[in-house]
Amino acid sequence: MSATSHHQQDSSSTSSSAILAQGRTSTSSDRDSFSLRPTFMQKFKPPVATKFMQQILQNHLLHAVYHGEESQRLSKLIAEEIKTKLIELELGRYKYVVNVVMGENLGEGARMDSRCYWDPESDGSAQAFFSNDSLWCAAVAFAIFYY
């Protein structure tokens, strides 16, 4: 095999692996900087999310009164606002799941549990709770790093 044909084989295998899912080709710096885990600055930080989630619940529910149909609309609105705020963090390759549960505050107990099988070094969750005399609301956000 000549040196020229050997170089052509290497070149073709490199160019085929340089195409990204977004339809653009990567530069050598893209390939050199790819990492399986987020950097500290890119990492999901639960206290940051908990803080704005608590504020969103407070803003929407402080004077709210529980009504079945209205609460359904309100829980969707809150979930959407939390999801939008998570996306605005611009953490890169994270996918988000937001769950908002709302109920009438009748003094009864309620329990909500979650189980996840994930990478504790890069994935995370945040939660916030609000209640007033009429209703209660629990919000949970899951941030999963996409490899």
N, C-alpha and C positions, 0 to 999 in steps of 0.2 A: 504494500500500500504506500503510495507516495505521500509526501508531506502536504501537498495541496488537497488531495481527497480527504485526508484525515482532518484538515482544518474545516472543510466544507461540512463534514458530518457533525463536528462540534458546533458549528455555527447554526445549523438547522435545528439541532436539539435545543439550543439555548433560546432561539427565537420562538419556538412553539411553546415553551414554558413561560415566556414573558408576557403572554396575553392574560389580562385580568378579567374578572367577571363583568366589570363595567364597560367592556368593549374597547378599552384603550390599552396600549402597550406600556409596560413599566420601563422605567429607566434603571440603570444599574444601582442607583442610590435607593430606589424602591425595594429592589430585591435584597440589598444589603441591610436595610433597616427593618425588614419584616420581623415581627416578634410574636411569639405564641401567647404572651401575656401582656396586659396593658402596663404602661409605665405608671409611676406614681401619679403623675398629673392626669393621665387618662383613666385612672381607676375610679370606679363607682364608690362614692363616699356616703354611706347611710345617714350620718348626722345631717349632711347638707340636704338630702332628700326629705328626711323626717321634718326638718324645719319648714320647708316650703309646703309640704303636705299638710302640716298642722295649720299653717296660715290659710291655705285654700279651704280647709274644712271650716275654720273660724269665719272666714269671709262669707261663705255660703250659708252657714247653718246657725249663726249666733242667735238670730231671732226667728228661725224657721219653726213651723208647726208641722207635725207629721200628718200627711194625707197620702193615701196609697198611691194614686196615679202621679201626683206631684213628686212624691219621693222617688218614684221610678225614674222620672225625667231628671230629677236633681242628682241622683246617684250616677247616671250616665254622664251628665255634665261635669261632675266632679272628677270622675275617672278620666274623661277626655282632657280636662285641664291639667291633671297630674301628669298624664302621658306627654302632653305638649311641653310641659316644663322640664320633664326628664330629657326629651329630645333636644331642647334648647341648651342643655348642659354640654352638648357636642363632645361626648366621650368616645366617639368613633364607633367601634365595632360592637356596641352593646345593643341587645334586643330587650324590650321591656314588656312586662305583663303587669297590668294594674287591675286590682280587684277592690270594689267599693261595695260594702254591705251596709244597709240602713234599715232600722226598725223603729217601731213605736216604743217609747219609753214607758212601760207599764210596771216597772219594778221587777220584771222577770229576768232571769239569768239568760245569758247567751254565751256560746263558746265557739271560737273559730281557730282552727289549727291548719298549718301548712307543713308539708314535707317536701324537700327538694333533694335531688341527687345532682350535684354540680361541683364545680371547682371552687373551693372556699378561698383560694388565692385571688380569683378574679371576679367571681359572681357575688351577688349580695342582695339584700332586701332591706326595705325601710317600711315602717308602719306608723300610722297616726290614728288617734281616736278622739272623738268629740261626742259630748252629750249635753243636752239641755233638759228642761222639764218635759218636753214633748217627744224627743227622738234621740237616738244614738246612731253613730256612724263609725265604722271601722274601714280604714283604707290601707291596703298593702301593695307595695310596688316591688317587683322582682326585676333585677338587672342581670342579664345573662350575657357574658362575653362571647361573641361569635368568633370561633377559630377559623 
